[in-house]
Amino acid sequence: MNRQGYSILEAVVAMTIFAIGMLALSQSYFGVVRSQVNASNHELATQCARDRIEEMVNSVRYADITSANFPSEAYGAVNGGDPKYEQFQRNVAIVDSLNAINQSVLKEITVRVQWQTAAGARNVSLNTVVARYQDIQL
């Protein structure tokens, strides 16, 4: 018997194998996209925390580095409501370190930025220490 062409069963098996391969490929594609979004959010959160630390360290006097001057910001309120940061929440914690005569000589600043993902809450925390110093007379 001399057969030419493919039977319907062979075509169905070939299409099934092809479909399984495409499904695996699409799953890996969506995994890469999800990882890219997570990396982008992590980078934005780090930038948001870094911006607040730079603002605190460079633009105010030591005595003005207080929780009252740098309150926590809710979702949608970070950086004055900048749409780029609407999915983030930013909290600032300031701890004074006192010397023997109860003078504040160091402030430990922790800025924590949080955001929500499908997998749950994520956060980035940056810490720095600011020292009090006297003006140097030249």
N, CA, C and O atoms as CSV, one atom per row, in Angstrom:
chain,resi,resn,atom,element,x,y,z
A,1,MET,N,N,0.841,-1.165,0.000
A,1,MET,CA,C,0.000,0.000,0.000
A,1,MET,C,C,0.892,1.236,0.000
A,1,MET,O,O,1.814,1.335,0.809
A,2,ASN,N,N,0.634,2.147,-0.871
A,2,ASN,CA,C,1.438,3.339,-1.047
A,2,ASN,C,C,0.620,4.547,-0.562
A,2,ASN,O,O,-0.343,4.956,-1.210
A,3,ARG,N,N,1.036,5.128,0.627
A,3,ARG,CA,C,0.276,6.253,1.212
A,3,ARG,C,C,1.002,7.553,0.947
A,3,ARG,O,O,2.224,7.633,1.071
A,4,GLN,N,N,0.263,8.541,0.592
A,4,GLN,CA,C,0.836,9.865,0.398
A,4,GLN,C,C,0.118,10.843,1.323
A,4,GLN,O,O,-1.089,10.727,1.534
A,5,GLY,N,N,0.875,11.831,1.888
A,5,GLY,CA,C,0.274,12.838,2.763
A,5,GLY,C,C,0.215,12.375,4.211
A,5,GLY,O,O,0.775,11.342,4.578
A,6,TYR,N,N,-0.482,13.169,5.028
A,6,TYR,CA,C,-0.591,12.891,6.457
A,6,TYR,C,C,-2.025,12.543,6.793
A,6,TYR,O,O,-2.969,13.010,6.156
A,7,SER,N,N,-2.164,11.706,7.816
A,7,SER,CA,C,-3.512,11.398,8.285
A,7,SER,C,C,-3.953,12.507,9.247
A,7,SER,O,O,-3.132,13.303,9.704
A,8,ILE,N,N,-5.217,12.549,9.542
A,8,ILE,CA,C,-5.742,13.572,10.453
A,8,ILE,C,C,-5.154,13.403,11.842
A,8,ILE,O,O,-4.929,14.396,12.533
A,9,LEU,N,N,-4.901,12.187,12.266
A,9,LEU,CA,C,-4.318,11.920,13.582
A,9,LEU,C,C,-2.914,12.506,13.675
A,9,LEU,O,O,-2.557,13.101,14.692
A,10,GLU,N,N,-2.127,12.344,12.638
A,10,GLU,CA,C,-0.772,12.909,12.633
A,10,GLU,C,C,-0.821,14.435,12.703
A,10,GLU,O,O,0.000,15.050,13.384
A,11,ALA,N,N,-1.763,15.040,12.012
A,11,ALA,CA,C,-1.893,16.497,12.035
A,11,ALA,C,C,-2.314,16.988,13.421
A,11,ALA,O,O,-1.806,18.004,13.894
A,12,VAL,N,N,-3.233,16.281,14.076
A,12,VAL,CA,C,-3.681,16.664,15.422
A,12,VAL,C,C,-2.539,16.539,16.422
A,12,VAL,O,O,-2.360,17.420,17.262
A,13,VAL,N,N,-1.769,15.467,16.347
A,13,VAL,CA,C,-0.626,15.279,17.251
A,13,VAL,C,C,0.406,16.387,17.028
A,13,VAL,O,O,0.940,16.933,17.994
A,14,ALA,N,N,0.690,16.721,15.786
A,14,ALA,CA,C,1.664,17.775,15.483
A,14,ALA,C,C,1.173,19.128,16.010
A,14,ALA,O,O,1.959,19.891,16.571
A,15,MET,N,N,-0.117,19.431,15.835
A,15,MET,CA,C,-0.650,20.701,16.339
A,15,MET,C,C,-0.643,20.744,17.866
A,15,MET,O,O,-0.414,21.802,18.452
A,16,THR,N,N,-0.889,19.616,18.512
A,16,THR,CA,C,-0.857,19.559,19.976
A,16,THR,C,C,0.547,19.833,20.496
A,16,THR,O,O,0.718,20.602,21.442
A,17,ILE,N,N,1.543,19.218,19.895
A,17,ILE,CA,C,2.936,19.447,20.295
A,17,ILE,C,C,3.315,20.910,20.065
A,17,ILE,O,O,3.978,21.522,20.902
A,18,PHE,N,N,2.900,21.458,18.946
A,18,PHE,CA,C,3.175,22.863,18.649
A,18,PHE,C,C,2.502,23.778,19.674
A,18,PHE,O,O,3.116,24.737,20.143
A,19,ALA,N,N,1.244,23.490,20.026
A,19,ALA,CA,C,0.505,24.316,20.989
A,19,ALA,C,C,1.147,24.267,22.367
A,19,ALA,O,O,1.225,25.294,23.042
A,20,ILE,N,N,1.608,23.101,22.801
A,20,ILE,CA,C,2.278,22.980,24.100
A,20,ILE,C,C,3.569,23.795,24.106
A,20,ILE,O,O,3.880,24.465,25.090
A,21,GLY,N,N,4.305,23.736,23.023
A,21,GLY,CA,C,5.534,24.532,22.915
A,21,GLY,C,C,5.255,26.022,22.957
A,21,GLY,O,O,5.979,26.769,23.615
A,22,MET,N,N,4.214,26.464,22.264
A,22,MET,CA,C,3.863,27.883,22.263
A,22,MET,C,C,3.374,28.336,23.640
A,22,MET,O,O,3.654,29.460,24.057
A,23,LEU,N,N,2.644,27.467,24.348
A,23,LEU,CA,C,2.179,27.795,25.691
A,23,LEU,C,C,3.363,27.992,26.638
A,23,LEU,O,O,3.382,28.942,27.422
A,24,ALA,N,N,4.336,27.108,26.567
A,24,ALA,CA,C,5.534,27.247,27.406
A,24,ALA,C,C,6.285,28.528,27.064
A,24,ALA,O,O,6.773,29.221,27.956
A,25,LEU,N,N,6.378,28.836,25.800
A,25,LEU,CA,C,7.065,30.053,25.370
A,25,LEU,C,C,6.330,31.305,25.847
A,25,LEU,O,O,6.961,32.269,26.279
A,26,SER,N,N,5.006,31.291,25.770
A,26,SER,CA,C,4.242,32.462,26.221
A,26,SER,C,C,4.344,32.637,27.732
A,26,SER,O,O,4.386,33.768,28.216
A,27,GLN,N,N,4.385,31.544,28.481
A,27,GLN,CA,C,4.548,31.644,29.933
A,27,GLN,C,C,5.890,32.266,30.294
A,27,GLN,O,O,5.966,33.097,31.199
A,28,SER,N,N,6.934,31.875,29.603
A,28,SER,CA,C,8.245,32.465,29.891
A,28,SER,C,C,8.262,33.939,29.489
A,28,SER,O,O,8.916,34.745,30.153
A,29,TYR,N,N,7.570,34.303,28.434
A,29,TYR,CA,C,7.486,35.705,28.019
A,29,TYR,C,C,6.811,36.542,29.104
A,29,TYR,O,O,7.308,37.608,29.464
A,30,PHE,N,N,5.682,36.062,29.623
A,30,PHE,CA,C,4.978,36.811,30.663
A,30,PHE,C,C,5.793,36.865,31.948
A,30,PHE,O,O,5.718,37.849,32.683
A,31,GLY,N,N,6.561,35.833,32.226
A,31,GLY,CA,C,7.458,35.860,33.385
A,31,GLY,C,C,8.522,36.932,33.242
A,31,GLY,O,O,8.853,37.612,34.213
A,32,VAL,N,N,9.059,37.088,32.047
A,32,VAL,CA,C,10.065,38.126,31.794
A,32,VAL,C,C,9.438,39.516,31.928
A,32,VAL,O,O,10.048,40.414,32.507
A,33,VAL,N,N,8.245,39.696,31.406
A,33,VAL,CA,C,7.565,40.992,31.513
A,33,VAL,C,C,7.291,41.321,32.979
A,33,VAL,O,O,7.497,42.458,33.402
A,34,ARG,N,N,6.832,40.346,33.757
A,34,ARG,CA,C,6.559,40.551,35.179
A,34,ARG,C,C,7.841,40.928,35.926
A,34,ARG,O,O,7.827,41.811,36.784
A,35,SER,N,N,8.944,40.256,35.599
A,35,SER,CA,C,10.231,40.578,36.225
A,35,SER,C,C,10.683,41.985,35.863
A,35,SER,O,O,11.250,42.692,36.696
A,36,GLN,N,N,10.437,42.387,34.637
A,36,GLN,CA,C,10.815,43.734,34.205
A,36,GLN,C,C,10.006,44.793,34.955
A,36,GLN,O,O,10.556,45.822,35.349
A,37,VAL,N,N,8.726,44.557,35.154
A,37,VAL,CA,C,7.888,45.498,35.901
A,37,VAL,C,C,8.359,45.574,37.352
A,37,VAL,O,O,8.439,46.663,37.920
A,38,ASN,N,N,8.672,44.420,37.958
A,38,ASN,CA,C,9.165,44.415,39.334
A,38,ASN,C,C,10.477,45.169,39.454
A,38,ASN,O,O,10.670,45.928,40.404
A,39,ALA,N,N,11.375,44.973,38.509
A,39,ALA,CA,C,12.666,45.677,38.532
A,39,ALA,C,C,12.465,47.179,38.361
A,39,ALA,O,O,13.141,47.974,39.014
A,40,SER,N,N,11.552,47.566,37.500
A,40,SER,CA,C,11.272,48.988,37.289
A,40,SER,C,C,10.702,49.624,38.554
A,40,SER,O,O,11.113,50.720,38.936
A,41,ASN,N,N,9.761,48.944,39.206
A,41,ASN,CA,C,9.194,49.460,40.452
A,41,ASN,C,C,10.250,49.547,41.547
A,41,ASN,O,O,10.272,50.510,42.313
A,42,HIS,N,N,11.120,48.552,41.624
A,42,HIS,CA,C,12.187,48.558,42.630
A,42,HIS,C,C,13.122,49.744,42.397
A,42,HIS,O,O,13.537,50.404,43.349
A,43,GLU,N,N,13.450,50.013,41.147
A,43,GLU,CA,C,14.333,51.138,40.819
A,43,GLU,C,C,13.660,52.467,41.155
A,43,GLU,O,O,14.306,53.363,41.698
A,44,LEU,N,N,12.369,52.608,40.839
A,44,LEU,CA,C,11.641,53.837,41.165
A,44,LEU,C,C,11.541,54.040,42.676
A,44,LEU,O,O,11.684,55.159,43.168
A,45,ALA,N,N,11.295,52.950,43.409
A,45,ALA,CA,C,11.207,53.049,44.868
A,45,ALA,C,C,12.546,53.449,45.467
A,45,ALA,O,O,12.592,54.256,46.396
A,46,THR,N,N,13.630,52.897,44.949
A,46,THR,CA,C,14.964,53.265,45.425
A,46,THR,C,C,15.248,54.729,45.131
A,46,THR,O,O,15.804,55.434,45.972
A,47,GLN,N,N,14.876,55.187,43.956
A,47,GLN,CA,C,15.064,56.597,43.592
A,47,GLN,C,C,14.236,57.499,44.502
A,47,GLN,O,O,14.705,58.557,44.920
A,48,CYS,N,N,13.024,57.092,44.807
A,48,CYS,CA,C,12.142,57.867,45.675
A,48,CYS,C,C,12.742,57.991,47.078
A,48,CYS,O,O,12.723,59.072,47.666
A,49,ALA,N,N,13.269,56.897,47.611
A,49,ALA,CA,C,13.906,56.923,48.932
A,49,ALA,C,C,15.177,57.766,48.901
A,49,ALA,O,O,15.427,58.552,49.815
A,50,ARG,N,N,15.967,57.604,47.865
A,50,ARG,CA,C,17.213,58.370,47.731
A,50,ARG,C,C,16.922,59.870,47.631
A,50,ARG,O,O,17.643,60.680,48.215
A,51,ASP,N,N,15.880,60.241,46.902
A,51,ASP,CA,C,15.509,61.655,46.778
A,51,ASP,C,C,15.181,62.260,48.141
A,51,ASP,O,O,15.588,63.383,48.438
A,52,ARG,N,N,14.445,61.516,48.970
A,52,ARG,CA,C,14.080,62.039,50.287
A,52,ARG,C,C,15.324,62.182,51.178
A,52,ARG,O,O,15.464,63.180,51.885
A,53,ILE,N,N,16.212,61.203,51.147
A,53,ILE,CA,C,17.436,61.300,51.950
A,53,ILE,C,C,18.278,62.482,51.492
A,53,ILE,O,O,18.789,63.234,52.322
A,54,GLU,N,N,18.426,62.654,50.190
A,54,GLU,CA,C,19.209,63.786,49.676
A,54,GLU,C,C,18.579,65.114,50.084
A,54,GLU,O,O,19.285,66.058,50.439
A,55,GLU,N,N,17.262,65.185,50.034
A,55,GLU,CA,C,16.576,66.407,50.451
A,55,GLU,C,C,16.842,66.700,51.923
A,55,GLU,O,O,17.088,67.846,52.298
A,56,MET,N,N,16.792,65.672,52.748
A,56,MET,CA,C,16.993,65.855,54.182
A,56,MET,C,C,18.431,66.244,54.510
A,56,MET,O,O,18.659,67.119,55.346
A,57,VAL,N,N,19.377,65.618,53.877
A,57,VAL,CA,C,20.786,65.834,54.204
A,57,VAL,C,C,21.310,67.143,53.626
A,57,VAL,O,O,22.081,67.839,54.286
A,58,ASN,N,N,20.913,67.485,52.428
A,58,ASN,CA,C,21.527,68.617,51.730
A,58,ASN,C,C,20.788,69.942,51.826
A,58,ASN,O,O,21.402,70.992,51.635
A,59,SER,N,N,19.513,69.930,52.110
A,59,SER,CA,C,18.780,71.187,51.982
A,59,SER,C,C,18.257,71.759,53.291
A,59,SER,O,O,17.634,72.820,53.281
A,60,VAL,N,N,18.487,71.100,54.402
A,60,VAL,CA,C,18.001,71.630,55.677
A,60,VAL,C,C,19.106,71.595,56.722
A,60,VAL,O,O,20.095,70.874,56.589
A,61,ARG,N,N,18.908,72.399,57.772
A,61,ARG,CA,C,19.854,72.387,58.887
A,61,ARG,C,C,19.664,71.113,59.709
A,61,ARG,O,O,18.621,70.464,59.641
A,62,TYR,N,N,20.677,70.775,60.473
A,62,TYR,CA,C,20.638,69.571,61.307
A,62,TYR,C,C,19.422,69.589,62.230
A,62,TYR,O,O,18.730,68.580,62.363
A,63,ALA,N,N,19.161,70.721,62.865
A,63,ALA,CA,C,18.050,70.822,63.813
A,63,ALA,C,C,16.690,70.638,63.137
A,63,ALA,O,O,15.716,70.281,63.800
A,64,ASP,N,N,16.614,70.876,61.836
A,64,ASP,CA,C,15.345,70.753,61.113
A,64,ASP,C,C,15.070,69.340,60.607
A,64,ASP,O,O,14.024,69.088,60.010
A,65,ILE,N,N,15.992,68.431,60.838
A,65,ILE,CA,C,15.765,67.039,60.424
A,65,ILE,C,C,14.936,66.373,61.514
A,65,ILE,O,O,15.471,65.767,62.443
A,66,THR,N,N,13.627,66.496,61.383
A,66,THR,CA,C,12.688,65.922,62.348
A,66,THR,C,C,11.553,65.240,61.595
A,66,THR,O,O,11.310,65.509,60.418
A,67,SER,N,N,10.871,64.355,62.301
A,67,SER,CA,C,9.726,63.666,61.692
A,67,SER,C,C,8.611,64.639,61.341
A,67,SER,O,O,7.857,64.407,60.396
A,68,ALA,N,N,8.504,65.721,62.092
A,68,ALA,CA,C,7.461,66.716,61.803
A,68,ALA,C,C,7.711,67.409,60.465
A,68,ALA,O,O,6.764,67.738,59.750
A,69,ASN,N,N,8.971,67.628,60.128
A,69,ASN,CA,C,9.294,68.299,58.866
A,69,ASN,C,C,9.280,67.352,57.669
A,69,ASN,O,O,9.201,67.795,56.524
A,70,PHE,N,N,9.356,66.062,57.933
A,70,PHE,CA,C,9.364,65.065,56.857
A,70,PHE,C,C,8.353,63.966,57.195
A,70,PHE,O,O,8.742,62.853,57.547
A,71,PRO,N,N,7.050,64.277,57.089
A,71,PRO,CA,C,6.022,63.295,57.461
A,71,PRO,C,C,5.920,62.159,56.438
A,71,PRO,O,O,6.426,62.244,55.319
A,72,SER,N,N,5.248,61.100,56.872
A,72,SER,CA,C,4.988,59.980,55.967
A,72,SER,C,C,4.049,60.436,54.862
A,72,SER,O,O,3.223,61.327,55.060
A,73,GLU,N,N,4.184,59.816,53.700
A,73,GLU,CA,C,3.351,60.165,52.551
A,73,GLU,C,C,2.580,58.926,52.107
A,73,GLU,O,O,3.162,57.858,51.917
A,74,ALA,N,N,1.281,59.074,51.945
A,74,ALA,CA,C,0.417,57.961,51.563
A,74,ALA,C,C,0.528,57.676,50.071
A,74,ALA,O,O,1.158,58.421,49.320
A,75,TYR,N,N,-0.100,56.578,49.662
A,75,TYR,CA,C,-0.140,56.242,48.243
A,75,TYR,C,C,-0.745,57.408,47.467
A,75,TYR,O,O,-1.790,57.936,47.848
A,76,GLY,N,N,-0.096,57.804,46.392
A,76,GLY,CA,C,-0.581,58.893,45.560
A,76,GLY,C,C,-0.123,60.273,45.996
A,76,GLY,O,O,-0.350,61.248,45.280
A,77,ALA,N,N,0.523,60.378,47.166
A,77,ALA,CA,C,0.956,61.687,47.669
A,77,ALA,C,C,2.472,61.856,47.637
A,77,ALA,O,O,2.973,62.927,47.981
A,78,VAL,N,N,3.203,60.838,47.238
A,78,VAL,CA,C,4.664,60.903,47.232
A,78,VAL,C,C,5.132,61.916,46.194
A,78,VAL,O,O,4.621,61.954,45.074
A,79,ASN,N,N,6.102,62.729,46.574
A,79,ASN,CA,C,6.656,63.786,45.710
A,79,ASN,C,C,5.562,64.722,45.198
A,79,ASN,O,O,5.531,65.077,44.020
A,80,GLY,N,N,4.675,65.109,46.097
A,80,GLY,CA,C,3.625,66.064,45.731
A,80,GLY,C,C,2.589,65.509,44.775
A,80,GLY,O,O,1.974,66.270,44.028
A,81,GLY,N,N,2.380,64.199,44.780
A,81,GLY,CA,C,1.384,63.587,43.905
A,81,GLY,C,C,1.868,63.316,42.500
A,81,GLY,O,O,1.061,63.155,41.585
A,82,ASP,N,N,3.177,63.264,42.315
A,82,ASP,CA,C,3.752,62.959,40.999
A,82,ASP,C,C,3.192,61.623,40.502
A,82,ASP,O,O,3.322,60.619,41.203
A,83,PRO,N,N,2.570,61.578,39.313
A,83,PRO,CA,C,1.966,60.337,38.806
A,83,PRO,C,C,2.959,59.183,38.684
A,83,PRO,O,O,2.574,58.016,38.756
A,84,LYS,N,N,4.217,59.508,38.503
A,84,LYS,CA,C,5.234,58.460,38.380
A,84,LYS,C,C,5.343,57.646,39.671
A,84,LYS,O,O,5.727,56.477,39.643
A,85,TYR,N,N,5.004,58.274,40.806
A,85,TYR,CA,C,5.147,57.620,42.108
A,85,TYR,C,C,3.808,57.290,42.761
A,85,TYR,O,O,3.767,57.047,43.968
A,86,GLU,N,N,2.717,57.272,42.006
A,86,GLU,CA,C,1.402,57.108,42.623
A,86,GLU,C,C,1.201,55.750,43.298
A,86,GLU,O,O,0.349,55.633,44.179
A,87,GLN,N,N,1.960,54.723,42.909
A,87,GLN,CA,C,1.779,53.407,43.518
A,87,GLN,C,C,2.645,53.212,44.756
A,87,GLN,O,O,2.684,52.115,45.313
A,88,PHE,N,N,3.345,54.271,45.200
A,88,PHE,CA,C,4.268,54.155,46.326
A,88,PHE,C,C,3.763,54.893,47.556
A,88,PHE,O,O,3.006,55.860,47.468
A,89,GLN,N,N,4.209,54.402,48.702
A,89,GLN,CA,C,3.984,55.039,49.992
A,89,GLN,C,C,5.357,55.212,50.629
A,89,GLN,O,O,6.172,54.290,50.591
A,90,ARG,N,N,5.627,56.383,51.217
A,90,ARG,CA,C,6.966,56.638,51.762
A,90,ARG,C,C,6.870,57.008,53.242
A,90,ARG,O,O,6.093,57.880,53.630
A,91,ASN,N,N,7.678,56.325,54.062
A,91,ASN,CA,C,7.737,56.581,55.496
A,91,ASN,C,C,9.158,56.957,55.879
A,91,ASN,O,O,10.122,56.392,55.361
A,92,VAL,N,N,9.281,57.915,56.792
A,92,VAL,CA,C,10.585,58.357,57.269
A,92,VAL,C,C,10.641,58.137,58.774
A,92,VAL,O,O,9.731,58.531,59.503
A,93,ALA,N,N,11.725,57.500,59.234
A,93,ALA,CA,C,11.967,57.329,60.669
A,93,ALA,C,C,13.294,57.993,61.002
A,93,ALA,O,O,14.303,57.763,60.335
A,94,ILE,N,N,13.278,58.820,62.045
A,94,ILE,CA,C,14.483,59.540,62.465
A,94,ILE,C,C,14.730,59.217,63.933
A,94,ILE,O,O,13.856,59.409,64.778
A,95,VAL,N,N,15.933,58.724,64.225
A,95,VAL,CA,C,16.307,58.380,65.595
A,95,VAL,C,C,17.500,59.233,65.991
A,95,VAL,O,O,18.538,59.218,65.328
A,96,ASP,N,N,17.340,59.987,67.092
A,96,ASP,CA,C,18.440,60.811,67.608
A,96,ASP,C,C,19.344,59.973,68.495
A,96,ASP,O,O,18.879,59.146,69.278
A,97,SER,N,N,20.638,60.201,68.358
A,97,SER,CA,C,21.628,59.588,69.233
A,97,SER,C,C,22.191,60.701,70.106
A,97,SER,O,O,22.736,61.682,69.600
A,98,LEU,N,N,22.056,60.545,71.405
A,98,LEU,CA,C,22.453,61.604,72.332
A,98,LEU,C,C,23.827,61.322,72.922
A,98,LEU,O,O,24.217,60.169,73.104
A,99,ASN,N,N,24.555,62.400,73.218
A,99,ASN,CA,C,25.846,62.232,73.889
A,99,ASN,C,C,25.637,62.268,75.402
A,99,ASN,O,O,24.499,62.216,75.869
A,100,ALA,N,N,26.713,62.355,76.161
A,100,ALA,CA,C,26.641,62.275,77.620
A,100,ALA,C,C,25.856,63.421,78.243
A,100,ALA,O,O,25.317,63.262,79.339
A,101,ILE,N,N,25.777,64.548,77.591
A,101,ILE,CA,C,25.036,65.679,78.166
A,101,ILE,C,C,23.725,65.938,77.414
A,101,ILE,O,O,23.250,67.071,77.335
A,102,ASN,N,N,23.166,64.882,76.875
A,102,ASN,CA,C,21.862,64.909,76.202
A,102,ASN,C,C,21.783,65.860,75.019
A,102,ASN,O,O,20.740,66.473,74.790
A,103,GLN,N,N,22.840,65.990,74.283
A,103,GLN,CA,C,22.814,66.754,73.048
A,103,GLN,C,C,22.736,65.776,71.881
A,103,GLN,O,O,23.409,64.745,71.868
A,104,SER,N,N,21.913,66.116,70.917
A,104,SER,CA,C,21.803,65.282,69.727
A,104,SER,C,C,23.058,65.463,68.881
A,104,SER,O,O,23.361,66.570,68.435
A,105,VAL,N,N,23.784,64.370,68.666
A,105,VAL,CA,C,25.016,64.450,67.883
A,105,VAL,C,C,24.930,63.650,66.580
A,105,VAL,O,O,25.665,63.919,65.630
A,106,LEU,N,N,24.046,62.687,66.545
A,106,LEU,CA,C,23.841,61.871,65.340
A,106,LEU,C,C,22.352,61.647,65.141
A,106,LEU,O,O,21.590,61.537,66.102
A,107,LYS,N,N,21.955,61.581,63.892
A,107,LYS,CA,C,20.579,61.211,63.562
A,107,LYS,C,C,20.644,60.083,62.552
A,107,LYS,O,O,21.259,60.206,61.493
A,108,GLU,N,N,20.001,58.987,62.897
A,108,GLU,CA,C,19.892,57.874,61.946
A,108,GLU,C,C,18.574,58.043,61.207
A,108,GLU,O,O,17.505,58.093,61.816
A,109,ILE,N,N,18.667,58.130,59.899
A,109,ILE,CA,C,17.492,58.345,59.054
A,109,ILE,C,C,17.224,57.066,58.266
A,109,ILE,O,O,18.113,56.529,57.606
A,110,THR,N,N,15.993,56.594,58.347
A,110,THR,CA,C,15.565,55.439,57.561
A,110,THR,C,C,14.372,55.859,56.715
A,110,THR,O,O,13.360,56.326,57.237
A,111,VAL,N,N,14.502,55.691,55.422
A,111,VAL,CA,C,13.398,55.984,54.501
A,111,VAL,C,C,12.946,54.655,53.912
A,111,VAL,O,O,13.733,53.922,53.312
A,112,ARG,N,N,11.670,54.364,54.093
A,112,ARG,CA,C,11.105,53.103,53.603
A,112,ARG,C,C,10.010,53.423,52.591
A,112,ARG,O,O,9.069,54.160,52.885
A,113,VAL,N,N,10.149,52.856,51.399
A,113,VAL,CA,C,9.159,53.053,50.336
A,113,VAL,C,C,8.487,51.708,50.083
A,113,VAL,O,O,9.157,50.694,49.890
A,114,GLN,N,N,7.153,51.712,50.085
A,114,GLN,CA,C,6.378,50.482,49.904
A,114,GLN,C,C,5.496,50.587,48.671
A,114,GLN,O,O,5.087,51.675,48.265
A,115,TRP,N,N,5.214,49.429,48.087
A,115,TRP,CA,C,4.265,49.358,46.979
A,115,TRP,C,C,3.665,47.964,46.956
A,115,TRP,O,O,4.221,47.027,47.529
A,116,GLN,N,N,2.528,47.836,46.292
A,116,GLN,CA,C,1.798,46.573,46.222
A,116,GLN,C,C,2.012,45.904,44.872
A,116,GLN,O,O,2.042,46.568,43.835
A,117,THR,N,N,2.159,44.590,44.895
A,117,THR,CA,C,2.213,43.787,43.677
A,117,THR,C,C,1.183,42.674,43.807
A,117,THR,O,O,0.549,42.524,44.852
A,118,ALA,N,N,1.022,41.905,42.759
A,118,ALA,CA,C,0.105,40.768,42.812
A,118,ALA,C,C,0.575,39.739,43.834
A,118,ALA,O,O,-0.237,39.004,44.396
A,119,ALA,N,N,1.881,39.684,44.076
A,119,ALA,CA,C,2.449,38.732,45.029
A,119,ALA,C,C,2.437,39.267,46.458
A,119,ALA,O,O,2.807,38.543,47.382
A,120,GLY,N,N,2.023,40.511,46.661
A,120,GLY,CA,C,1.988,41.091,48.001
A,120,GLY,C,C,2.764,42.391,48.062
A,120,GLY,O,O,3.177,42.943,47.043
A,121,ALA,N,N,2.950,42.864,49.284
A,121,ALA,CA,C,3.638,44.141,49.492
A,121,ALA,C,C,5.140,43.980,49.313
A,121,ALA,O,O,5.722,42.975,49.721
A,122,ARG,N,N,5.751,44.965,48.708
A,122,ARG,CA,C,7.213,45.033,48.536
A,122,ARG,C,C,7.678,46.339,49.153
A,122,ARG,O,O,6.900,47.284,49.291
A,123,ASN,N,N,8.961,46.388,49.526
A,123,ASN,CA,C,9.483,47.632,50.074
A,123,ASN,C,C,10.976,47.743,49.849
A,123,ASN,O,O,11.676,46.756,49.626
A,124,VAL,N,N,11.436,48.983,49.916
A,124,VAL,CA,C,12.860,49.317,49.836
A,124,VAL,C,C,13.142,50.223,51.019
A,124,VAL,O,O,12.401,51.175,51.264
A,125,SER,N,N,14.203,49.936,51.753
A,125,SER,CA,C,14.610,50.787,52.871
A,125,SER,C,C,16.035,51.257,52.656
A,125,SER,O,O,16.922,50.464,52.337
A,126,LEU,N,N,16.249,52.556,52.833
A,126,LEU,CA,C,17.588,53.131,52.777
A,126,LEU,C,C,17.862,53.814,54.104
A,126,LEU,O,O,16.993,54.488,54.656
A,127,ASN,N,N,19.075,53.636,54.615
A,127,ASN,CA,C,19.488,54.230,55.883
A,127,ASN,C,C,20.693,55.117,55.667
A,127,ASN,O,O,21.518,54.872,54.787
A,128,THR,N,N,20.782,56.153,56.485
A,128,THR,CA,C,21.974,56.988,56.512
A,128,THR,C,C,22.095,57.584,57.905
A,128,THR,O,O,21.139,57.584,58.681
A,129,VAL,N,N,23.270,58.086,58.206
A,129,VAL,CA,C,23.513,58.743,59.485
A,129,VAL,C,C,24.014,60.149,59.193
A,129,VAL,O,O,24.911,60.343,58.373
A,130,VAL,N,N,23.423,61.130,59.876
A,130,VAL,CA,C,23.825,62.524,59.729
A,130,VAL,C,C,24.449,62.955,61.051
A,130,VAL,O,O,23.878,62.735,62.119
A,131,ALA,N,N,25.620,63.569,60.969
A,131,ALA,CA,C,26.317,64.026,62.169
A,131,ALA,C,C,26.159,65.526,62.339
A,131,ALA,O,O,26.122,66.284,61.370
A,132,ARG,N,N,26.069,65.928,63.580
A,132,ARG,CA,C,26.039,67.359,63.895
A,132,ARG,C,C,27.482,67.831,63.991
A,132,ARG,O,O,28.321,67.165,64.598
A,133,TYR,N,N,27.763,68.963,63.400
A,133,TYR,CA,C,29.121,69.504,63.475
A,133,TYR,C,C,29.043,71.010,63.627
A,133,TYR,O,O,28.056,71.638,63.244
A,134,GLN,N,N,30.067,71.563,64.174
A,134,GLN,CA,C,30.144,73.009,64.367
A,134,GLN,C,C,30.751,73.632,63.128
A,134,GLN,O,O,31.565,73.007,62.448
A,135,ASP,N,N,30.362,74.855,62.834
A,135,ASP,CA,C,30.955,75.563,61.700
A,135,ASP,C,C,32.435,75.791,61.966
A,135,ASP,O,O,32.828,76.179,63.066
A,136,ILE,N,N,33.226,75.553,60.976
A,136,ILE,CA,C,34.670,75.717,61.106
A,136,ILE,C,C,35.031,77.136,60.702
A,136,ILE,O,O,34.647,77.605,59.631
A,137,GLN,N,N,35.767,77.810,61.562
A,137,GLN,CA,C,36.227,79.165,61.272
A,137,GLN,C,C,37.560,79.089,60.555
A,137,GLN,O,O,38.478,78.427,61.039
A,138,LEU,N,N,37.690,79.741,59.428
A,138,LEU,CA,C,38.958,79.748,58.699
A,138,LEU,C,C,39.768,80.966,59.014
A,138,LEU,O,O,40.867,81.130,58.485
